[in-house]
């Protein structure tokens, strides 16, 4: 088995080994994965954090030995919490801009090691702020299919990253997240941090958001925003109508 680690700020994870293929997710700086297949320009990977499969460019990661991979899995390395954290790449005296949720692998003092490269963290990395503050830090982030950062995010990427930044591990897609957690009986019993799931006409879960209380939800739809919610679903203040049909509510905390 071969392993790798992301040594760039953020890289697209694609459905197929093609630059025109859809971005299904993103891999952030310091995140690790198994490499399962190679071709001339691409590698197929399975992410360690959520077992997500896709293709990344062969030039967009560093190789990681199995001992380092095992060590990484056992050690809860610090995360970056600010929307942007600067890191100085020592080898070429350049600066990269790390998104929130980047893993500072093998951190010693202010220096982390990603493959053969060393990065010096510049300034503060921030700290865990709680579900509400973390979620609201994403307000007005544009919707981006497969996105996981403050510069573009999708609905399940939003819930996953808010939870990751609060030390809660969940799957990547809404259809998988809905299989986790503990069912909440009704909306009036919901509380801060519960996830509300929404289905389409065929009954398939296609959307998810974070409840701020039993009447408000923060979610990524067009952009990250706060809307009203009732037993029928999300009521869009912008569109003056219900836009998402409530499926169920799950608790993870």
PEURHU-V972664 format. One line per field, one symbol per residue. ss: DSSP state (A for helix, B for strand, O for the rest). phi: phi as a letter, one per 20 degrees, with the letter a starting at -180 (. if undefined). burial: 1 if it has 24 or more other ideal C-beta (glycine too) atoms within 12 Angstrom, else 0. A space follows every 10 residues. Layout:
BEGIN
ss->???
phi->???
burial->???
END
This chain:
BEGIN
ss->OBBBBOOOOB BBBBOOOOOO OOBBBBBBOO OBBBBBBBOO OBBBBBBOOO OOBBBBBOOO OBBBOAAAAA AAAAOOOOBO OOOBBBBBBO OOOBBBBBBO OOBOOOOBOO BBBBOOBBBB BBOOOOOOOO AAAAAAAOOO OBBOOOOBBO OBBOAAAAAA AAAAOOOOOO OOOAAAAOOO OBBBOOAAAO OOOOBBBBBO OOOOBBBBBB BOOOOBBBBB OOBBBBBBBB OOBBBBOOOO BBBBBBBBBB BOO
phi->.dcbbfddga cfddfcfbfe ffeeacdegn fdaeddbccg ccceccfffb ledadcffed bdfcffffff fffedfffde dfgcceceef fclddddefg nfeeflfcmd dddcmeedce fdmeenbfdn fffffffegm fffbgnfbcf drbdfeffff fffgfcmcdc feegfeffed mdfefbffdf bgnfeddcde fenefcbbbd feafcccdbd bnbfbdcecc fepedfffel afdcefdacc ddc
burial->0011111111 1111000000 0011111111 1111100000 0111111111 0111111001 1111000110 0100001111 1111111010 0000011111 1111111000 0111101111 1000110000 1001101110 1011111111 1111111111 1111110111 1111001101 1001001001 1111111100 0000111111 1100011111 1011111110 0011100000 0011111111 010
END
